[in-house]
Amino acid sequence: MSFTPSHQHDLPRPQDDGSQIPFDRREYRRVLISSYIGTAVEYYDFLLYAAAASLIFGELFFSGLSPLAGTVAALGTLAAGYLSRPIGGVVFGHIGDRIGRKKTLTMTMILMGVATSLIGLLPTSAQIGGFAPVLLILLRIVQGIGVGGEWGGATTMCYEHARPGRRAFAASVVNAGMPAGTALAAVLLGLFSLLPDEQFLSWGWRIPFLLSSVLVFVGLWMRLRISESPLFVEAQKKEAESEARGEDRTAPILQVLRRPGMLIAALCTGLAPFALNAFVNTFGLVWASENGGLSSTQTLTAQACGAFVNIFTALTAGYLADRIGHKPIMMFGIIGAALFAYPFLLLLGSGSLGAAIVGNVVAVVFIASFFAPLPSFISGLFPTSTRYTGAGLGYQLASTLAGGFSPMIFSALLAAGGGTDPRYVLMFIAVAAVLGVTAVVRVRKPLPEQETGAERTLVTGPVPSSTG
């Protein structure tokens, strides 16, 4: 898993049609690093909001409700961000498939940074009443559009710069950036939560949001140093030749929708992972606080420890997916997470910080196992000309349906159980796991890649039919 710097071109990389283009190991390494940092910054912004919504936004922006109802309402605003993610996937996917991945990723990062910084400046409901949650939701929507365009671009860049047999690991770097952003968000919010409650609720919570502007500059500096995807450049040349012959150029989203099989496959594969991830990283904060009696600082500390471990387990899972295949690793993650759901709640509800840390660390092993191979699995379903749009839209639809609504559903189910009975939540998790296993087993294999020299193919097997 090490990166060896080299100024020389290495073995050639096949395109989707089997023709060869050079492989630059040094540029490949730079793309992975920039994608990791850029994704970490984007998800710092997105998941900082999730942590704040779980712990304090109910009191700040929905103060007229009971504590539990306020938490449900605050978690409901998470859905607004997730609902807008497919919009970002379509809009920025179109731009990325037409003008380039690099330029599009710059746009998404700026959009995300501005929205997050503005959240840090928002007045609360005690200051402007009902306008506060409205503004909060609007900025959350902008966040969702930004992150909706981010994932597809970062994944596509890593996937298309890598050689066959290495693409699962390369794309897993994107998902390794997610827990890095989560850990940073949890650490900063946790540190400021050490302030007296009055100071934390008046201004302390704002600082992590305002720091987003600094992180965005770092991410932009890294992104501007990388080159465009070589597969995209070659695909653009062929598109230009087709246009010169008078052939019409169909919009990427129309190409994807005309053959929806792979889009549906991408959506179905991602539903269970997102539901399970929301269970651990969002609902887990509420459970530890309400039933375990842990403070905000303690719950954020446990989450930060899990997120830190997730960085390394994600890369390991991506590496293993290249060696033994995507499906065994993803199945291990889905089934393991479902079986661990009840012990996870017991650990978080014990009131012990050590037990909460153990619960989060074990949970992320399973989370990484299904999330790390997912980017390359989904990216391989689409050709270069529509990959940004197709992979991004499929992933974001899954994130909206499962990741966006799950925290609110979990909290509502918890309230239905009297606030302490998790049986309905666990039943929901069991159903999600069954659906996830079924989807992974039934999804057809991604487009096979040509072998180069002694390298293995990414995925072996027949080319999927046009209907998926």
C-alpha positions in Angstrom: 0.0 0.0 0.0 3.0 2.3 -0.2 3.5 4.9 -2.9 6.9 5.0 -4.6 7.7 8.4 -6.1 8.8 8.3 -9.7 9.3 10.9 -12.4 9.0 8.2 -15.1 5.9 6.8 -16.7 5.2 3.3 -15.5 3.2 0.6 -17.1 0.4 1.9 -19.4 -3.1 2.0 -18.2 -6.0 0.6 -20.3 -9.0 2.7 -21.1 -12.5 1.3 -21.1 -12.1 0.3 -24.8 -8.8 -1.4 -24.2 -6.4 1.2 -25.8 -3.4 2.2 -23.8 -2.4 5.5 -22.1 0.7 6.2 -19.9 0.6 5.7 -16.1 2.4 8.4 -14.1 3.1 7.0 -10.6 4.0 10.4 -9.2 0.8 12.1 -10.4 -1.2 9.1 -9.1 0.2 9.6 -5.7 -0.5 13.3 -5.8 -4.1 12.6 -6.9 -4.7 10.2 -4.0 -3.3 12.7 -1.4 -5.3 15.6 -2.8 -8.5 13.5 -2.9 -8.0 12.4 0.6 -7.5 15.9 1.9 -10.2 17.4 -0.2 -12.7 14.8 0.9 -11.7 15.2 4.5 -12.4 18.9 4.3 -15.8 18.4 2.6 -16.9 15.8 5.1 -15.6 17.8 8.0 -18.1 20.4 7.0 -20.9 17.9 6.4 -20.4 15.8 9.5 -19.7 18.7 11.8 -23.3 19.6 11.1 -24.5 16.1 11.9 -22.7 16.1 15.3 -24.0 19.5 16.2 -27.5 18.5 15.1 -27.4 15.5 17.3 -26.1 17.3 20.4 -27.0 21.1 20.4 -29.0 22.3 17.5 -32.2 21.1 19.0 -31.7 23.5 21.9 -30.3 26.4 19.8 -32.7 26.3 16.8 -35.8 24.5 18.1 -36.0 25.8 21.6 -39.8 25.8 21.7 -39.9 22.0 21.7 -39.2 19.4 24.3 -35.6 18.1 24.4 -36.4 14.8 22.6 -38.7 16.5 20.0 -36.1 19.2 19.5 -33.5 16.6 18.8 -35.8 14.8 16.3 -36.5 18.2 14.6 -32.8 19.0 14.4 -32.0 15.6 13.0 -34.8 16.2 10.5 -32.8 19.1 9.1 -30.1 16.5 8.2 -32.6 15.1 5.7 -32.6 18.5 3.9 -28.9 18.2 3.2 -29.3 14.6 2.1 -32.3 15.4 -0.1 -30.2 18.0 -2.0 -27.2 15.6 -2.5 -28.7 14.0 -5.7 -29.2 17.5 -7.1 -25.5 18.1 -6.6 -24.7 14.7 -8.1 -26.6 15.5 -11.3 -25.5 19.2 -11.6 -21.9 18.7 -10.9 -21.8 15.2 -12.5 -22.9 16.9 -15.8 -20.2 19.5 -15.4 -17.6 17.0 -14.5 -18.4 14.7 -17.4 -18.4 17.7 -19.8 -15.7 20.1 -18.7 -13.6 18.0 -16.4 -13.3 16.5 -13.0 -10.6 18.9 -11.6 -12.5 22.2 -12.3 -15.7 20.7 -10.9 -14.1 19.6 -7.6 -12.8 23.1 -7.1 -16.4 24.5 -7.4 -17.8 21.9 -4.9 -15.2 22.7 -2.3 -15.8 26.5 -2.5 -19.5 26.0 -2.3 -19.2 23.7 0.8 -16.8 26.0 2.6 -18.9 29.1 2.2 -22.1 27.3 3.4 -20.4 25.9 6.5 -18.8 29.2 7.5 -22.2 30.9 7.2 -23.7 28.4 9.5 -21.2 29.5 12.1 -22.5 33.0 11.8 -26.2 32.2 12.1 -28.4 33.8 14.8 -30.3 31.3 16.9 -34.1 31.0 17.4 -33.7 33.0 20.7 -32.5 35.9 18.6 -34.6 35.9 15.4 -37.3 33.3 16.2 -38.6 31.1 13.4 -36.2 32.5 10.8 -33.3 30.8 12.4 -34.3 27.2 11.5 -35.3 28.3 8.0 -31.8 29.8 7.4 -30.2 26.7 8.9 -32.1 24.4 6.5 -31.3 26.6 3.5 -27.5 26.4 4.3 -27.8 22.7 4.9 -29.3 22.3 1.4 -26.3 24.2 -0.1 -24.0 21.9 1.9 -25.8 18.9 0.5 -25.5 20.1 -3.1 -21.7 20.7 -2.5 -21.0 17.3 -1.0 -23.3 15.6 -3.6 -21.0 16.8 -6.3 -17.8 16.1 -4.3 -18.0 12.4 -3.9 -18.4 11.5 -7.6 -15.6 13.7 -8.7 -13.1 12.6 -6.0 -13.9 8.9 -6.5 -13.7 9.2 -10.3 -10.3 11.0 -10.2 -8.8 8.3 -8.0 -10.4 5.5 -10.0 -9.3 6.8 -13.4 -5.8 7.6 -12.3 -5.2 4.0 -11.0 -4.3 0.9 -12.8 -6.6 -2.2 -13.0 -6.1 -4.3 -9.9 -5.5 -1.3 -7.8 -8.7 0.7 -8.2 -10.5 -0.5 -5.1 -7.6 0.7 -3.0 -7.3 4.0 -4.9 -11.0 4.8 -4.5 -11.0 3.7 -0.9 -8.7 6.7 -0.2 -11.8 8.9 -0.8 -13.8 7.0 1.9 -10.7 7.2 4.2 -11.0 10.9 3.9 -14.5 10.8 5.3 -13.6 9.5 8.8 -10.6 11.9 8.8 -13.1 14.7 8.4 -15.4 13.1 11.0 -12.5 12.8 13.5 -11.4 16.4 13.0 -15.0 17.7 13.4 -15.6 15.6 16.5 -12.3 16.7 18.1 -12.8 20.4 17.5 -16.5 20.4 18.6 -15.5 18.3 21.6 -12.7 20.6 22.6 -15.0 23.6 22.5 -17.7 21.7 24.4 -15.4 21.8 27.4 -16.3 25.4 27.8 -19.0 26.3 30.3 -22.4 25.6 28.8 -23.3 29.2 28.5 -20.2 30.1 26.5 -20.3 26.9 24.4 -24.0 27.5 23.4 -23.4 31.2 22.8 -20.2 31.2 20.7 -18.1 28.2 21.3 -19.9 25.9 18.9 -19.4 28.5 16.1 -15.6 28.3 16.0 -15.4 24.8 14.3 -17.8 26.0 11.6 -15.8 29.2 10.9 -12.6 27.2 10.7 -14.0 25.6 7.6 -12.8 28.6 5.5 -9.2 27.9 6.5 -9.5 24.2 5.7 -11.0 25.1 2.3 -7.9 27.0 1.3 -5.7 24.0 2.1 -7.9 21.7 0.1 -8.0 24.1 -2.9 -4.2 24.4 -2.9 -3.9 20.6 -3.1 -6.6 20.3 -5.8 -5.1 23.0 -8.1 -1.8 21.0 -8.2 -3.2 17.8 -9.8 -3.8 17.0 -13.4 -7.0 16.1 -15.1 -8.1 12.5 -15.3 -6.2 10.9 -18.3 -9.2 8.7 -19.1 -11.4 11.8 -19.2 -9.0 13.6 -21.5 -8.9 10.7 -23.9 -12.7 10.4 -23.8 -13.1 14.1 -24.6 -10.9 13.6 -27.7 -13.2 10.9 -28.9 -16.3 13.0 -28.1 -14.8 15.9 -30.2 -14.1 13.6 -33.1 -17.7 12.4 -32.9 -19.0 15.9 -32.9 -16.8 16.8 -35.9 -18.5 14.0 -37.8 -21.8 15.6 -37.0 -23.0 13.2 -34.3 -25.1 14.5 -31.5 -23.7 14.6 -28.0 -26.3 13.3 -25.5 -26.2 14.8 -22.0 -24.6 12.4 -19.5 -27.7 12.2 -17.3 -29.9 11.2 -20.3 -27.4 8.5 -21.2 -27.5 7.1 -17.6 -31.4 7.2 -17.5 -31.8 5.6 -20.9 -30.1 2.5 -19.4 -31.1 2.6 -15.8 -30.0 -0.8 -14.7 -26.6 0.2 -13.4 -28.0 3.3 -11.7 -30.5 1.1 -9.9 -27.7 -1.3 -9.0 -25.6 1.5 -7.5 -28.6 2.8 -5.5 -29.6 -0.6 -4.1 -26.0 -1.5 -3.1 -25.6 1.7 -1.1 -28.9 1.7 0.9 -27.9 -0.7 3.8 -24.4 0.8 4.3 -25.8 4.3 4.7 -28.5 3.2 7.1 -26.0 1.3 9.2 -23.5 4.2 9.1 -26.2 6.6 10.3 -27.0 4.2 13.1 -23.5 4.2 14.4 -22.3 7.8 13.7 -25.5 9.8 14.3 -28.0 7.8 16.3 -25.2 6.5 18.4 -24.5 10.0 19.7 -28.1 10.5 20.7 -28.2 7.1 22.4 -25.0 7.6 24.4 -26.2 10.9 25.6 -29.8 10.1 26.4 -29.4 6.5 27.7 -25.7 6.3 28.7 -25.6 9.6 30.5 -22.4 10.5 28.6 -21.5 14.2 28.1 -21.2 15.8 24.7 -17.4 15.8 25.1 -17.4 12.1 26.0 -19.6 11.0 23.1 -17.6 13.1 20.6 -14.3 11.6 22.0 -15.7 8.1 21.4 -16.7 9.0 17.9 -13.3 10.6 17.2 -11.5 7.5 18.3 -13.7 5.3 16.0 -13.2 7.7 13.1 -9.4 7.7 13.5 -9.3 3.9 13.4 -11.7 4.0 10.3 -9.0 5.9 8.3 -6.7 2.8 8.4 -9.4 0.2 8.2 -10.9 1.8 5.1 -7.5 1.6 3.3 -7.1 -2.0 4.5 -10.5 -3.0 3.2 -9.8 -1.3 -0.2 -6.5 -3.2 -0.4 -8.2 -6.5 0.4 -11.0 -5.9 -2.1 -8.4 -5.7 -4.8 -7.0 -9.0 -3.7 -10.0 -11.2 -2.9 -12.9 -9.3 -4.5 -15.4 -6.6 -3.5 -18.4 -8.8 -2.5 -16.8 -10.9 0.3 -15.5 -7.7 2.0 -18.8 -5.9 1.6 -20.8 -8.8 2.8 -18.6 -9.1 5.9 -19.3 -5.4 6.7 -23.0 -5.5 6.3 -23.6 -8.7 8.2 -21.1 -7.9 10.9 -22.6 -4.4 11.5 -26.1 -5.8 11.8 -25.0 -8.5 14.3 -23.1 -5.9 16.3 -26.0 -3.4 16.5 -27.3 -4.6 19.8 -23.9 -5.0 21.6 -23.1 -1.5 20.2 -26.1 0.0 22.0 -25.2 -1.9 25.2 -21.7 -0.5 25.1 -22.8 3.1 24.5 -25.6 2.8 27.1 -23.3 1.5 29.8 -22.3 5.0 30.8 -18.6 4.2 30.4 -16.4 6.2 28.1 -14.1 3.2 27.6 -17.0 1.0 26.6 -18.3 3.7 24.2 -14.8 3.9 22.6 -14.7 0.1 22.1 -18.2 0.1 20.6 -17.2 2.8 18.1 -13.9 1.2 17.2 -15.4 -2.2 16.6 -18.3 -0.7 14.6 -16.0 1.1 12.2 -14.3 -2.1 11.2 -17.6 -3.2 9.7 -18.4 0.3 8.4 -15.0 0.4 6.5 -15.6 -3.1 5.1 -18.6 -2.1 3.2 -17.9 1.6 2.5 -14.3 1.2 1.3 -14.9 -1.1 -1.7 -18.2 0.7 -2.5 -16.7 3.6 -4.5 -14.8 1.4 -7.0 -17.7 -1.1 -7.1 -20.1 1.7 -8.2 -17.6 3.5 -10.4 -17.0 0.4 -12.4 -20.6 0.2 -13.4 -20.3 3.2 -15.7 -18.1 4.1 -18.7 -15.8 7.1 -18.6 -18.2 9.4 -20.5 -20.9 9.1 -17.8 -19.0 7.9 -14.7 -19.1 11.1 -12.7 -22.8 11.5 -13.3 -23.8 7.8 -12.9 -21.7 6.9 -9.9 -22.3 10.2 -8.2 -26.1 10.1 -8.7 -26.4 6.4 -7.6 -24.4 7.0 -4.5 -26.2 10.2 -3.5 -29.6 8.7 -4.0 -28.7 5.9 -1.6 -27.3 8.5 0.8 -30.6 10.5 0.6 -32.9 7.6 1.1 -30.9 5.8 3.8 -28.5 8.2 5.3 -30.7 11.3 5.3 -33.8 9.9 6.8 -32.4 7.1 9.0 -31.4 9.4 11.9 -34.8 10.9 12.1 -36.5 7.5 11.8 -34.3 6.1 14.5 -35.1 8.9 16.9 -38.8 8.6 16.1 -38.7 4.8 16.7 -36.8 5.4 19.9 -39.5 7.8 21.1 -42.1 5.2 20.1 -40.3 2.8 22.4 -40.5 5.2 25.4 -37.0 6.6 24.8 -35.2 3.6 26.2 -36.5 0.6 24.2 -34.4 0.1 21.0 -36.2 -3.0 19.7 -37.8 -1.1 16.8 -34.5 0.5 15.8 -32.8 -2.9 15.8 -35.6 -4.4 13.7 -35.1 -1.6 11.2 -31.4 -2.4 11.1 -32.1 -6.1 10.6 -34.3 -5.3 7.6 -31.7 -2.9 6.1 -29.0 -5.6 6.5 -31.2 -8.2 4.7 -31.9 -5.8 1.9 -28.2 -4.8 1.7 -27.0 -8.5 1.5 -29.6 -9.2 -1.2 -28.6 -6.1 -3.3 -24.8 -6.9 -3.1 -25.4 -10.5 -4.1 -27.7 -9.7 -7.0 -25.8 -6.6 -8.4 -24.1 -7.6 -11.6 -20.4 -7.3 -11.9 -18.9 -3.9 -13.0 -17.4 -3.4 -16.4 -14.3 -5.6 -16.7 -10.9 -3.8 -17.3 -8.2 -5.0 -19.6 -5.1 -6.6 -18.1 -1.7 -4.9 -18.5 1.3 -7.2 -18.1 1.0 -9.3 -15.0 -1.7 -7.2 -13.4 -5.0 -8.7 -12.5 -8.3 -7.4 -13.7 -10.3 -5.3 -11.2 -13.3 -7.5 -11.6 -13.7 -10.7 -13.7 -16.8 -11.9 -15.3 -19.2 -11.1 -18.2 -19.9 -7.5 -19.3 -23.3 -6.5 -17.9 -26.2 -6.1 -20.2 -27.3 -2.7 -21.3 -30.3 -2.9 -18.9 -28.2 -3.9 -15.9 
